[in-house]
Amino acid sequence: MTCTDLARLVGLHTTSLCALETGVKSPRCTEASASDSPWQEVPQRIADCLGVTCAWLWPEHAPSTPRLMREEMPTPEELYADAEMREVVRTAVAALPPRERAVIVRRFGLIDDEESTLDEIGPHIGGVSRERVRQLEAHALRELRTRLRNAAPREA
């Protein structure tokens, strides 16, 4: 989306949008009798149109948040590379022996996003001790490193 497209969607002139973008114009209300929101109406419309908050767009003007760098949105190429890497890792984990695969999946929360401790994993893979789970994890991680190193594209 271009600056002109966004200005048209929000219903203002491109120069007004550019003034907000460059910091020439403040997105915050300067009047003492500002309504419930500390943000001006136009910046609020811009944020709503983009599906973010004013504080995300202008963290330096946010009323009660520290100055943080804006999070950059990932590019389509980065999203594709991330998805491709997840698939490579998924394939490498699937190729592990069953017990090692179970340890890695539970330890790093690959299925349910809930990471488990060594003690919690033991009963699920045959009642083994935490030390044996640690050994299985270490072996599986060495195997994964080898497989992923071999799967990584070579740079010239």
N, CA, C and O atoms as a GROMACS GRO file, in nm:
protein
  624
    1MET      N    1   0.085  -0.117   0.000
    1MET     CA    2   0.000   0.000   0.000
    1MET      C    3   0.090   0.124   0.000
    1MET      O    4   0.183   0.133   0.080
    2THR      N    5   0.062   0.215  -0.088
    2THR     CA    6   0.141   0.337  -0.096
    2THR      C    7   0.085   0.442   0.000
    2THR      O    8  -0.024   0.426   0.055
    3CYS      N    9   0.162   0.548   0.017
    3CYS     CA   10   0.120   0.659   0.102
    3CYS      C   11  -0.009   0.721   0.046
    3CYS      O   12  -0.098   0.760   0.121
    4THR      N   13  -0.016   0.731  -0.085
    4THR     CA   14  -0.134   0.788  -0.150
    4THR      C   15  -0.257   0.700  -0.127
    4THR      O   16  -0.366   0.750  -0.098
    5ASP      N   17  -0.239   0.568  -0.139
    5ASP     CA   18  -0.351   0.475  -0.114
    5ASP      C   19  -0.402   0.488   0.028
    5ASP      O   20  -0.522   0.492   0.052
    6LEU      N   21  -0.309   0.494   0.124
    6LEU     CA   22  -0.348   0.505   0.264
    6LEU      C   23  -0.420   0.638   0.290
    6LEU      O   24  -0.521   0.642   0.360
    7ALA      N   25  -0.368   0.747   0.233
    7ALA     CA   26  -0.432   0.877   0.250
    7ALA      C   27  -0.574   0.874   0.195
    7ALA      O   28  -0.666   0.929   0.256
    8ARG      N   29  -0.592   0.810   0.080
    8ARG     CA   30  -0.724   0.802   0.020
    8ARG      C   31  -0.818   0.719   0.110
    8ARG      O   32  -0.934   0.757   0.131
    9LEU      N   33  -0.768   0.608   0.163
    9LEU     CA   34  -0.851   0.524   0.250
    9LEU      C   35  -0.893   0.597   0.378
    9LEU      O   36  -1.006   0.583   0.424
   10VAL      N   37  -0.802   0.674   0.432
   10VAL     CA   38  -0.829   0.743   0.558
   10VAL      C   39  -0.906   0.872   0.535
   10VAL      O   40  -0.969   0.924   0.627
   11GLY      N   41  -0.902   0.924   0.413
   11GLY     CA   42  -0.976   1.044   0.380
   11GLY      C   43  -0.903   1.172   0.414
   11GLY      O   44  -0.964   1.265   0.467
   12LEU      N   45  -0.773   1.180   0.384
   12LEU     CA   46  -0.700   1.303   0.405
   12LEU      C   47  -0.600   1.323   0.293
   12LEU      O   48  -0.580   1.234   0.210
   13HIS      N   49  -0.540   1.439   0.291
   13HIS     CA   50  -0.444   1.474   0.186
   13HIS      C   51  -0.311   1.405   0.214
   13HIS      O   52  -0.273   1.386   0.330
   14THR      N   53  -0.240   1.369   0.108
   14THR     CA   54  -0.113   1.299   0.121
   14THR      C   55  -0.012   1.379   0.203
   14THR      O   56   0.066   1.320   0.279
   15THR      N   57  -0.012   1.511   0.188
   15THR     CA   58   0.084   1.592   0.264
   15THR      C   59   0.058   1.584   0.414
   15THR      O   60   0.152   1.589   0.494
   16SER      N   61  -0.069   1.572   0.454
   16SER     CA   62  -0.101   1.557   0.596
   16SER      C   63  -0.048   1.425   0.649
   16SER      O   64   0.005   1.417   0.759
   17LEU      N   65  -0.064   1.321   0.569
   17LEU     CA   66  -0.014   1.190   0.609
   17LEU      C   67   0.139   1.192   0.619
   17LEU      O   68   0.196   1.137   0.713
   18CYS      N   69   0.204   1.255   0.523
   18CYS     CA   70   0.350   1.265   0.524
   18CYS      C   71   0.399   1.347   0.645
   18CYS      O   72   0.503   1.316   0.702
   19ALA      N   73   0.324   1.448   0.682
   19ALA     CA   74   0.361   1.529   0.798
   19ALA      C   75   0.356   1.445   0.926
   19ALA      O   76   0.441   1.461   1.014
   20LEU      N   77   0.258   1.357   0.937
   20LEU     CA   78   0.251   1.267   1.052
   20LEU      C   79   0.364   1.165   1.047
   20LEU      O   80   0.425   1.132   1.149
   21GLU      N   81   0.390   1.114   0.927
   21GLU     CA   82   0.491   1.011   0.910
   21GLU      C   83   0.631   1.062   0.942
   21GLU      O   84   0.712   0.991   1.002
   22THR      N   85   0.661   1.184   0.903
   22THR     CA   86   0.794   1.239   0.924
   22THR      C   87   0.812   1.308   1.058
   22THR      O   88   0.924   1.345   1.094
   23GLY      N   89   0.704   1.326   1.131
   23GLY     CA   90   0.714   1.389   1.262
   23GLY      C   91   0.697   1.539   1.260
   23GLY      O   92   0.710   1.604   1.363
   24VAL      N   93   0.667   1.595   1.143
   24VAL     CA   94   0.642   1.739   1.134
   24VAL      C   95   0.517   1.774   1.214
   24VAL      O   96   0.511   1.878   1.279
   25LYS      N   97   0.419   1.686   1.210
   25LYS     CA   98   0.295   1.705   1.284
   25LYS      C   99   0.285   1.594   1.390
   25LYS      O  100   0.311   1.478   1.360
   26SER      N  101   0.247   1.629   1.510
   26SER     CA  102   0.236   1.532   1.619
   26SER      C  103   0.103   1.457   1.609
   26SER      O  104   0.000   1.517   1.580
   27PRO      N  105   0.105   1.326   1.634
   27PRO     CA  106  -0.020   1.250   1.632
   27PRO      C  107  -0.099   1.266   1.762
   27PRO      O  108  -0.214   1.224   1.769
   28ARG      N  109  -0.038   1.325   1.863
   28ARG     CA  110  -0.103   1.340   1.993
   28ARG      C  111  -0.189   1.465   1.997
   28ARG      O  112  -0.162   1.562   1.927
   29CYS      N  113  -0.293   1.463   2.080
   29CYS     CA  114  -0.376   1.581   2.102
   29CYS      C  115  -0.294   1.682   2.183
   29CYS      O  116  -0.226   1.646   2.279
   30THR      N  117  -0.303   1.807   2.144
   30THR     CA  118  -0.231   1.910   2.218
   30THR      C  119  -0.325   1.991   2.305
   30THR      O  120  -0.281   2.071   2.388
   31GLU      N  121  -0.454   1.970   2.286
   31GLU     CA  122  -0.552   2.046   2.362
   31GLU      C  123  -0.566   1.987   2.502
   31GLU      O  124  -0.560   1.865   2.520
   32ALA      N  125  -0.585   2.072   2.599
   32ALA     CA  126  -0.602   2.026   2.737
   32ALA      C  127  -0.734   1.952   2.754
   32ALA      O  128  -0.746   1.866   2.841
   33SER      N  129  -0.833   1.984   2.670
   33SER     CA  130  -0.964   1.920   2.683
   33SER      C  131  -0.980   1.804   2.586
   33SER      O  132  -1.087   1.784   2.528
   34ALA      N  133  -0.873   1.727   2.568
   34ALA     CA  134  -0.881   1.611   2.478
   34ALA      C  135  -0.980   1.510   2.534
   34ALA      O  136  -0.998   1.498   2.655
   35SER      N  137  -1.042   1.438   2.443
   35SER     CA  138  -1.142   1.338   2.485
   35SER      C  139  -1.074   1.223   2.558
   35SER      O  140  -0.965   1.241   2.614
   36ASP      N  141  -1.136   1.108   2.559
   36ASP     CA  142  -1.081   0.991   2.627
   36ASP      C  143  -0.945   0.950   2.570
   36ASP      O  144  -0.858   0.903   2.644
   37SER      N  145  -0.927   0.967   2.441
   37SER     CA  146  -0.803   0.925   2.375
   37SER      C  147  -0.702   1.039   2.368
   37SER      O  148  -0.739   1.152   2.339
   38PRO      N  149  -0.576   1.009   2.396
   38PRO     CA  150  -0.473   1.113   2.383
   38PRO      C  151  -0.432   1.136   2.237
   38PRO      O  152  -0.353   1.226   2.209
   39TRP      N  153  -0.484   1.054   2.145
   39TRP     CA  154  -0.447   1.063   2.004
   39TRP      C  155  -0.547   1.149   1.928
   39TRP      O  156  -0.666   1.151   1.959
   40GLN      N  157  -0.498   1.220   1.827
   40GLN     CA  158  -0.586   1.297   1.740
   40GLN      C  159  -0.671   1.200   1.658
   40GLN      O  160  -0.640   1.081   1.649
   41GLU      N  161  -0.776   1.252   1.600
   41GLU     CA  162  -0.870   1.167   1.526
   41GLU      C  163  -0.806   1.105   1.402
   41GLU      O  164  -0.826   0.986   1.376
   42VAL      N  165  -0.731   1.182   1.326
   42VAL     CA  166  -0.672   1.131   1.201
   42VAL      C  167  -0.570   1.019   1.230
   42VAL      O  168  -0.577   0.915   1.165
   43PRO      N  169  -0.476   1.038   1.324
   43PRO     CA  170  -0.386   0.926   1.354
   43PRO      C  171  -0.460   0.800   1.400
   43PRO      O  172  -0.419   0.688   1.369
   44GLN      N  173  -0.569   0.818   1.472
   44GLN     CA  174  -0.648   0.703   1.516
   44GLN      C  175  -0.709   0.632   1.396
   44GLN      O  176  -0.713   0.509   1.392
   45ARG      N  177  -0.757   0.709   1.297
   45ARG     CA  178  -0.814   0.649   1.176
   45ARG      C  179  -0.706   0.574   1.098
   45ARG      O  180  -0.732   0.466   1.044
   46ILE      N  181  -0.586   0.631   1.091
   46ILE     CA  182  -0.476   0.565   1.020
   46ILE      C  183  -0.444   0.432   1.087
   46ILE      O  184  -0.431   0.329   1.020
   47ALA      N  185  -0.431   0.433   1.219
   47ALA     CA  186  -0.400   0.310   1.293
   47ALA      C  187  -0.509   0.206   1.273
   47ALA      O  188  -0.480   0.089   1.252
   48ASP      N  189  -0.636   0.249   1.280
   48ASP     CA  190  -0.747   0.157   1.261
   48ASP      C  191  -0.744   0.094   1.121
   48ASP      O  192  -0.770  -0.025   1.105
   49CYS      N  193  -0.713   0.176   1.022
   49CYS     CA  194  -0.708   0.130   0.884
   49CYS      C  195  -0.597   0.026   0.866
   49CYS      O  196  -0.614  -0.070   0.790
   50LEU      N  197  -0.485   0.044   0.935
   50LEU     CA  198  -0.372  -0.048   0.924
   50LEU      C  199  -0.385  -0.168   1.018
   50LEU      O  200  -0.308  -0.263   1.009
   51GLY      N  201  -0.483  -0.162   1.108
   51GLY     CA  202  -0.503  -0.272   1.201
   51GLY      C  203  -0.401  -0.277   1.314
   51GLY      O  204  -0.371  -0.384   1.366
   52VAL      N  205  -0.348  -0.161   1.352
   52VAL     CA  206  -0.252  -0.153   1.463
   52VAL      C  207  -0.297  -0.043   1.557
   52VAL      O  208  -0.401   0.020   1.535
   53THR      N  209  -0.221  -0.020   1.662
   53THR     CA  210  -0.253   0.088   1.755
   53THR      C  211  -0.170   0.211   1.724
   53THR      O  212  -0.066   0.201   1.657
   54CYS      N  213  -0.215   0.325   1.771
   54CYS     CA  214  -0.137   0.449   1.755
   54CYS      C  215  -0.002   0.436   1.825
   54CYS      O  216   0.100   0.483   1.775
   55ALA      N  217  -0.002   0.371   1.940
   55ALA     CA  218   0.122   0.355   2.016
   55ALA      C  219   0.222   0.270   1.938
   55ALA      O  220   0.343   0.288   1.953
   56TRP      N  221   0.175   0.177   1.856
   56TRP     CA  222   0.265   0.097   1.774
   56TRP      C  223   0.322   0.181   1.660
   56TRP      O  224   0.440   0.171   1.628
   57LEU      N  225   0.236   0.264   1.600
   57LEU     CA  226   0.283   0.349   1.490
   57LEU      C  227   0.376   0.459   1.537
   57LEU      O  228   0.475   0.491   1.470
   58TRP      N  229   0.344   0.518   1.652
   58TRP     CA  230   0.422   0.630   1.704
   58TRP      C  231   0.464   0.601   1.848
   58TRP      O  232   0.412   0.665   1.940
   59PRO      N  233   0.556   0.506   1.871
   59PRO     CA  234   0.591   0.471   2.008
   59PRO      C  235   0.653   0.588   2.085
   59PRO      O  236   0.641   0.596   2.207
   60GLU      N  237   0.717   0.678   2.012
   60GLU     CA  238   0.779   0.793   2.079
   60GLU      C  239   0.675   0.891   2.134
   60GLU      O  240   0.709   0.975   2.217
   61HIS      N  241   0.550   0.880   2.090
   61HIS     CA  242   0.443   0.967   2.138
   61HIS      C  243   0.346   0.895   2.231
   61HIS      O  244   0.252   0.955   2.282
   62ALA      N  245   0.369   0.766   2.254
   62ALA     CA  246   0.278   0.689   2.338
   62ALA      C  247   0.281   0.744   2.480
   62ALA      O  248   0.388   0.772   2.532
   63PRO      N  249   0.165   0.759   2.542
   63PRO     CA  250   0.158   0.824   2.672
   63PRO      C  251   0.233   0.754   2.785
   63PRO      O  252   0.300   0.821   2.864
   64SER      N  253   0.223   0.622   2.794
   64SER     CA  254   0.284   0.559   2.911
   64SER      C  255   0.370   0.439   2.875
   64SER      O  256   0.384   0.346   2.955
   65THR      N  257   0.428   0.440   2.756
   65THR     CA  258   0.516   0.331   2.719
   65THR      C  259   0.656   0.384   2.698
   65THR      O  260   0.673   0.498   2.655
   66PRO      N  261   0.756   0.303   2.727
   66PRO     CA  262   0.893   0.349   2.703
   66PRO      C  263   0.920   0.359   2.554
   66PRO      O  264   0.850   0.299   2.473
   67ARG      N  265   1.022   0.435   2.518
   67ARG     CA  266   1.060   0.446   2.377
   67ARG      C  267   1.120   0.314   2.332
   67ARG      O  268   1.225   0.272   2.380
   68LEU      N  269   1.054   0.251   2.241
   68LEU     CA  270   1.101   0.126   2.186
   68LEU      C  271   1.112   0.139   2.035
   68LEU      O  272   1.042   0.219   1.973
   69MET      N  273   1.201   0.062   1.978
   69MET     CA  274   1.209   0.061   1.832
   69MET      C  275   1.083  -0.006   1.778
   69MET      O  276   1.032  -0.101   1.838
   70ARG      N  277   1.035   0.043   1.667
   70ARG     CA  278   0.918  -0.018   1.606
   70ARG      C  279   0.954  -0.155   1.553
   70ARG      O  280   1.062  -0.175   1.496
   71GLU      N  281   0.864  -0.250   1.573
   71GLU     CA  282   0.883  -0.382   1.518
   71GLU      C  283   0.865  -0.375   1.368
   71GLU      O  284   0.767  -0.319   1.319
   72GLU      N  285   0.959  -0.431   1.297
   72GLU     CA  286   0.948  -0.432   1.152
   72GLU      C  287   0.863  -0.552   1.110
   72GLU      O  288   0.879  -0.662   1.164
   73MET      N  289   0.775  -0.530   1.016
   73MET     CA  290   0.694  -0.640   0.964
   73MET      C  291   0.782  -0.725   0.874
   73MET      O  292   0.860  -0.671   0.795
   74PRO      N  293   0.771  -0.857   0.884
   74PRO     CA  294   0.854  -0.942   0.799
   74PRO      C  295   0.813  -0.930   0.653
   74PRO      O  296   0.695  -0.912   0.620
   75THR      N  297   0.912  -0.939   0.566
   75THR     CA  298   0.885  -0.934   0.423
   75THR      C  299   0.831  -1.069   0.378
   75THR      O  300   0.847  -1.168   0.449
   76PRO      N  301   0.768  -1.075   0.261
   76PRO     CA  302   0.722  -1.204   0.210
   76PRO      C  303   0.836  -1.305   0.196
   76PRO      O  304   0.817  -1.424   0.219
   77GLU      N  305   0.954  -1.257   0.159
   77GLU     CA  306   1.070  -1.345   0.146
   77GLU      C  307   1.108  -1.405   0.281
   77GLU      O  308   1.140  -1.523   0.291
   78GLU      N  309   1.104  -1.322   0.386
   78GLU     CA  310   1.137  -1.370   0.521
   78GLU      C  311   1.033  -1.471   0.569
   78GLU      O  312   1.068  -1.572   0.630
   79LEU      N  313   0.905  -1.444   0.540
   79LEU     CA  314   0.800  -1.538   0.578
   79LEU      C  315   0.817  -1.672   0.507
   79LEU      O  316   0.799  -1.778   0.566
   80TYR      N  317   0.853  -1.666   0.378
   80TYR     CA  318   0.874  -1.788   0.301
   80TYR      C  319   0.994  -1.865   0.356
   80TYR      O  320   0.986  -1.986   0.373
   81ALA      N  321   1.104  -1.795   0.383
   81ALA     CA  322   1.224  -1.860   0.436
   81ALA      C  323   1.195  -1.924   0.572
   81ALA      O  324   1.243  -2.033   0.601
   82ASP      N  325   1.116  -1.856   0.655
   82ASP     CA  326   1.080  -1.909   0.786
   82ASP      C  327   0.997  -2.037   0.771
   82ASP      O  328   1.022  -2.136   0.840
   83ALA      N  329   0.900  -2.034   0.682
   83ALA     CA  330   0.816  -2.152   0.659
   83ALA      C  331   0.900  -2.268   0.604
   83ALA      O  332   0.880  -2.383   0.641
   84GLU      N  333   0.993  -2.234   0.514
   84GLU     CA  334   1.080  -2.337   0.456
   84GLU      C  335   1.168  -2.400   0.564
   84GLU      O  336   1.188  -2.521   0.567
   85MET      N  337   1.223  -2.315   0.654
   85MET     CA  338   1.308  -2.366   0.761
   85MET      C  339   1.228  -2.453   0.857
   85MET      O  340   1.278  -2.555   0.904
   86ARG      N  341   1.105  -2.412   0.887
   86ARG     CA  342   1.021  -2.494   0.974
   86ARG      C  343   0.998  -2.632   0.914
   86ARG      O  344   0.999  -2.733   0.985
   87GLU      N  345   0.979  -2.638   0.783
   87GLU     CA  346   0.958  -2.765   0.716
   87GLU      C  347   1.084  -2.852   0.721
   87GLU      O  348   1.074  -2.973   0.740
   88VAL      N  349   1.200  -2.792   0.705
   88VAL     CA  350   1.326  -2.866   0.714
   88VAL      C  351   1.344  -2.923   0.853
   88VAL      O  352   1.381  -3.039   0.869
   89VAL      N  353   1.315  -2.842   0.956
   89VAL     CA  354   1.327  -2.888   1.095
   89VAL      C  355   1.224  -2.998   1.122
   89VAL      O  356   1.257  -3.098   1.185
   90ARG      N  357   1.102  -2.979   1.076
   90ARG     CA  358   0.997  -3.079   1.096
   90ARG      C  359   1.038  -3.213   1.035
   90ARG      O  360   1.018  -3.318   1.096
   91THR      N  361   1.096  -3.210   0.915
   91THR     CA  362   1.141  -3.331   0.848
   91THR      C  363   1.255  -3.397   0.926
   91THR      O  364   1.258  -3.519   0.941
   92ALA      N  365   1.349  -3.315   0.975
   92ALA     CA  366   1.462  -3.369   1.050
   92ALA      C  367   1.416  -3.432   1.181
   92ALA      O  368   1.465  -3.538   1.219
   93VAL      N  369   1.322  -3.370   1.250
   93VAL     CA  370   1.269  -3.425   1.375
   93VAL      C  371   1.193  -3.554   1.347
   93VAL      O  372   1.203  -3.650   1.424
   94ALA      N  373   1.118  -3.558   1.239
   94ALA     CA  374   1.040  -3.679   1.204
   94ALA      C  375   1.131  -3.798   1.174
   94ALA      O  376   1.089  -3.912   1.188
   95ALA      N  377   1.255  -3.772   1.131
   95ALA     CA  378   1.347  -3.880   1.097
   95ALA      C  379   1.419  -3.937   1.219
   95ALA      O  380   1.489  -4.038   1.207
   96LEU      N  381   1.403  -3.876   1.336
   96LEU     CA  382   1.467  -3.927   1.459
   96LEU      C  383   1.400  -4.057   1.504
   96LEU      O  384   1.284  -4.082   1.472
   97PRO      N  385   1.474  -4.140   1.579
   97PRO     CA  386   1.411  -4.259   1.639
   97PRO      C  387   1.296  -4.215   1.730
   97PRO      O  388   1.298  -4.104   1.782
   98PRO      N  389   1.196  -4.301   1.749
   98PRO     CA  390   1.073  -4.262   1.822
   98PRO      C  391   1.096  -4.201   1.961
   98PRO      O  392   1.035  -4.099   1.994
   99ARG      N  393   1.184  -4.261   2.042
   99ARG     CA  394   1.204  -4.207   2.177
   99ARG      C  395   1.269  -4.069   2.173
   99ARG      O  396   1.228  -3.978   2.245
  100GLU      N  397   1.369  -4.054   2.087
  100GLU     CA  398   1.436  -3.924   2.076
  100GLU      C  399   1.341  -3.819   2.021
  100GLU      O  400   1.341  -3.704   2.066
  101ARG      N  401   1.260  -3.858   1.924
  101ARG     CA  402   1.162  -3.766   1.868
  101ARG      C  403   1.063  -3.722   1.977
  101ARG      O  404   1.029  -3.604   1.986
  102ALA      N  405   1.017  -3.816   2.058
  102ALA     CA  406   0.923  -3.784   2.166
  102ALA      C  407   0.986  -3.686   2.265
  102ALA      O  408   0.921  -3.593   2.313
  103VAL      N  409   1.115  -3.707   2.296
  103VAL     CA  410   1.184  -3.617   2.389
  103VAL      C  411   1.192  -3.476   2.330
  103VAL      O  412   1.159  -3.379   2.398
  104ILE      N  413   1.233  -3.464   2.205
  104ILE     CA  414   1.249  -3.332   2.142
  104ILE      C  415   1.114  -3.262   2.130
  104ILE      O  416   1.102  -3.143   2.158
  105VAL      N  417   1.012  -3.335   2.088
  105VAL     CA  418   0.879  -3.276   2.070
  105VAL      C  419   0.826  -3.223   2.203
  105VAL      O  420   0.774  -3.112   2.209
  106ARG      N  421   0.839  -3.302   2.310
  106ARG     CA  422   0.790  -3.257   2.441
  106ARG      C  423   0.879  -3.149   2.501
  106ARG      O  424   0.829  -3.052   2.559
  107ARG      N  425   1.010  -3.165   2.488
  107ARG     CA  426   1.104  -3.071   2.552
  107ARG      C  427   1.088  -2.930   2.496
  107ARG      O  428   1.093  -2.832   2.571
  108PHE      N  429   1.068  -2.918   2.365
  108PHE     CA  430   1.060  -2.788   2.301
  108PHE      C  431   0.918  -2.747   2.262
  108PHE      O  432   0.900  -2.645   2.196
  109GLY      N  433   0.818  -2.824   2.303
  109GLY     CA  434   0.679  -2.789   2.278
  109GLY      C  435   0.645  -2.776   2.132
  109GLY      O  436   0.576  -2.682   2.092
  110LEU      N  437   0.693  -2.868   2.050
  110LEU     CA  438   0.673  -2.857   1.905
  110LEU      C  439   0.530  -2.885   1.860
  110LEU      O  440   0.492  -2.846   1.750
  111ILE      N  441   0.451  -2.950   1.943
  111ILE     CA  442   0.313  -2.978   1.904
  111ILE      C  443   0.216  -2.883   1.973
  111ILE      O  444   0.134  -2.820   1.907
  112ASP      N  445   0.226  -2.873   2.103
  112ASP     CA  446   0.127  -2.794   2.177
  112ASP      C  447   0.183  -2.665   2.236
  112ASP      O  448   0.117  -2.602   2.319
  113ASP      N  449   0.302  -2.625   2.196
  113ASP     CA  450   0.367  -2.502   2.245
  113ASP      C  451   0.388  -2.503   2.396
  113ASP      O  452   0.408  -2.398   2.456
  114GLU      N  453   0.385  -2.620   2.458
  114GLU     CA  454   0.407  -2.630   2.601
  114GLU      C  455   0.535  -2.710   2.624
  114GLU      O  456   0.537  -2.832   2.603
  115GLU      N  457   0.641  -2.641   2.667
  115GLU     CA  458   0.768  -2.707   2.691
  115GLU      C  459   0.762  -2.786   2.820
  115GLU      O  460   0.698  -2.743   2.917
  116SER      N  461   0.828  -2.903   2.823
  116SER     CA  462   0.828  -2.989   2.940
  116SER      C  463   0.968  -3.000   2.998
  116SER      O  464   1.067  -2.983   2.928
  117THR      N  465   0.973  -3.030   3.128
  117THR     CA  466   1.102  -3.052   3.194
  117THR      C  467   1.145  -3.196   3.171
  117THR      O  468   1.067  -3.280   3.127
  118LEU      N  469   1.272  -3.223   3.202
  118LEU     CA  470   1.322  -3.359   3.190
  118LEU      C  471   1.242  -3.455   3.278
  118LEU      O  472   1.211  -3.566   3.236
  119ASP      N  473   1.209  -3.411   3.400
  119ASP     CA  474   1.130  -3.494   3.492
  119ASP      C  475   0.990  -3.523   3.438
  119ASP      O  476   0.938  -3.632   3.459
  120GLU      N  477   0.930  -3.428   3.368
  120GLU     CA  478   0.796  -3.447   3.314
  120GLU      C  479   0.795  -3.541   3.194
  120GLU      O  480   0.695  -3.609   3.169
  121ILE      N  481   0.905  -3.546   3.121
  121ILE     CA  482   0.912  -3.628   3.000
  121ILE      C  483   0.932  -3.776   3.033
  121ILE      O  484   0.876  -3.862   2.965
  122GLY      N  485   1.010  -3.806   3.137
  122GLY     CA  486   1.044  -3.944   3.173
  122GLY      C  487   0.928  -4.042   3.173
  122GLY      O  488   0.937  -4.146   3.108
  123PRO      N  489   0.819  -4.013   3.245
  123PRO     CA  490   0.706  -4.108   3.250
  123PRO      C  491   0.640  -4.133   3.114
  123PRO      O  492   0.580  -4.238   3.094
  124HIS      N  493   0.651  -4.039   3.022
  124HIS     CA  494   0.585  -4.053   2.891
  124HIS      C  495   0.663  -4.139   2.792
  124HIS      O  496   0.610  -4.183   2.690
  125ILE      N  497   0.789  -4.164   2.824
  125ILE     CA  498   0.868  -4.245   2.730
  125ILE      C  499   0.921  -4.371   2.799
  125ILE      O  500   1.033  -4.415   2.772
  126GLY      N  501   0.842  -4.428   2.884
  126GLY     CA  502   0.877  -4.557   2.945
  126GLY      C  503   0.928  -4.548   3.087
  126GLY      O  504   0.989  -4.643   3.136
  127GLY      N  505   0.903  -4.438   3.154
  127GLY     CA  506   0.940  -4.425   3.295
  127GLY      C  507   1.090  -4.417   3.319
  127GLY      O  508   1.140  -4.467   3.420
  128VAL      N  509   1.162  -4.355   3.227
  128VAL     CA  510   1.307  -4.343   3.243
  128VAL      C  511   1.342  -4.225   3.333
  128VAL      O  512   1.260  -4.137   3.356
  129SER      N  513   1.466  -4.224   3.382
  129SER     CA  514   1.510  -4.118   3.473
  129SER      C  515   1.534  -3.990   3.396
  129SER      O  516   1.544  -3.989   3.273
  130ARG      N  517   1.544  -3.879   3.472
  130ARG     CA  518   1.571  -3.750   3.408
  130ARG      C  519   1.707  -3.751   3.340
  130ARG      O  520   1.725  -3.686   3.237
  131GLU      N  521   1.804  -3.825   3.396
  131GLU     CA  522   1.937  -3.834   3.335
  131GLU      C  523   1.930  -3.904   3.199
  131GLU      O  524   1.995  -3.862   3.104
  132ARG      N  525   1.850  -4.010   3.191
  132ARG     CA  526   1.834  -4.080   3.063
  132ARG      C  527   1.764  -3.990   2.961
  132ARG      O  528   1.798  -3.992   2.843
  133VAL      N  529   1.666  -3.912   3.006
  133VAL     CA  530   1.598  -3.818   2.916
  133VAL      C  531   1.700  -3.715   2.866
  133VAL      O  532   1.699  -3.680   2.748
  134ARG      N  533   1.787  -3.667   2.956
  134ARG     CA  534   1.890  -3.569   2.917
  134ARG      C  535   1.982  -3.630   2.812
  134ARG      O  536   2.018  -3.563   2.715
  135GLN      N  537   2.022  -3.756   2.831
  135GLN     CA  538   2.108  -3.823   2.734
  135GLN      C  539   2.040  -3.838   2.599
  135GLN      O  540   2.101  -3.814   2.495
  136LEU      N  541   1.913  -3.878   2.601
  136LEU     CA  542   1.838  -3.890   2.476
  136LEU      C  543   1.826  -3.755   2.406
  136LEU      O  544   1.840  -3.746   2.283
  137GLU      N  545   1.801  -3.649   2.484
  137GLU     CA  546   1.791  -3.514   2.428
  137GLU      C  547   1.924  -3.473   2.365
  137GLU      O  548   1.926  -3.421   2.253
  138ALA      N  549   2.034  -3.495   2.436
  138ALA     CA  550   2.166  -3.458   2.384
  138ALA      C  551   2.197  -3.531   2.254
  138ALA      O  552   2.246  -3.471   2.159
  139HIS      N  553   2.167  -3.660   2.250
  139HIS     CA  554   2.192  -3.738   2.128
  139HIS      C  555   2.105  -3.688   2.014
  139HIS      O  556   2.152  -3.674   1.901
  140ALA      N  557   1.978  -3.662   2.043
  140ALA     CA  558   1.886  -3.614   1.940
  140ALA      C  559   1.930  -3.478   1.886
  140ALA      O  560   1.922  -3.453   1.766
  141LEU      N  561   1.975  -3.389   1.974
  141LEU     CA  562   2.020  -3.257   1.930
  141LEU      C  563   2.145  -3.267   1.842
  141LEU      O  564   2.159  -3.194   1.744
  142ARG      N  565   2.238  -3.358   1.878
  142ARG     CA  566   2.357  -3.378   1.793
  142ARG      C  567   2.314  -3.426   1.655
  142ARG      O  568   2.364  -3.378   1.553
  143GLU      N  569   2.220  -3.521   1.653
  143GLU     CA  570   2.171  -3.575   1.526
  143GLU      C  571   2.101  -3.466   1.444
  143GLU      O  572   2.120  -3.457   1.323
  144LEU      N  573   2.020  -3.384   1.510
  144LEU     CA  574   1.951  -3.274   1.440
  144LEU      C  575   2.050  -3.173   1.384
  144LEU      O  576   2.034  -3.127   1.271
  145ARG      N  577   2.152  -3.139   1.463
  145ARG     CA  578   2.254  -3.045   1.412
  145ARG      C  579   2.318  -3.098   1.285
  145ARG      O  580   2.337  -3.024   1.188
  146THR      N  581   2.352  -3.226   1.286
  146THR     CA  582   2.415  -3.287   1.168
  146THR      C  583   2.320  -3.283   1.049
  146THR      O  584   2.360  -3.242   0.939
  147ARG      N  585   2.196  -3.324   1.069
  147ARG     CA  586   2.099  -3.325   0.959
  147ARG      C  587   2.072  -3.184   0.906
  147ARG      O  588   2.065  -3.164   0.785
  148LEU      N  589   2.057  -3.088   0.997
  148LEU     CA  590   2.027  -2.951   0.954
  148LEU      C  591   2.147  -2.886   0.888
  148LEU      O  592   2.131  -2.807   0.795
  149ARG      N  593   2.267  -2.919   0.933
  149ARG     CA  594   2.388  -2.865   0.870
  149ARG      C  595   2.395  -2.916   0.726
  149ARG      O  596   2.430  -2.841   0.635
  150ASN      N  597   2.362  -3.043   0.707
  150ASN     CA  598   2.365  -3.101   0.572
  150ASN      C  599   2.253  -3.048   0.485
  150ASN      O  600   2.266  -3.044   0.362
  151ALA      N  601   2.141  -3.007   0.547
  151ALA     CA  602   2.026  -2.956   0.471
  151ALA      C  603   2.040  -2.809   0.436
  151ALA      O  604   1.972  -2.760   0.346
  152ALA      N  605   2.129  -2.737   0.507
  152ALA     CA  606   2.145  -2.593   0.484
  152ALA      C  607   2.207  -2.569   0.347
  152ALA      O  608   2.300  -2.640   0.306
  153PRO      N  609   2.155  -2.468   0.275
  153PRO     CA  610   2.214  -2.437   0.143
  153PRO      C  611   2.356  -2.383   0.159
  153PRO      O  612   2.386  -2.308   0.251
  154ARG      N  613   2.441  -2.422   0.069
  154ARG     CA  614   2.581  -2.377   0.071
  154ARG      C  615   2.592  -2.240   0.008
  154ARG      O  616   2.538  -2.215  -0.100
  155GLU      N  617   2.664  -2.149   0.076
  155GLU     CA  618   2.687  -2.016   0.019
  155GLU      C  619   2.824  -2.014  -0.046
  155GLU      O  620   2.920  -2.071   0.006
  156ALA      N  621   2.831  -1.948  -0.159
  156ALA     CA  622   2.959  -1.943  -0.232
  156ALA      C  623   3.050  -1.837  -0.178
  156ALA      O  624   3.161  -1.819  -0.229
   0.00000   0.00000   0.00000
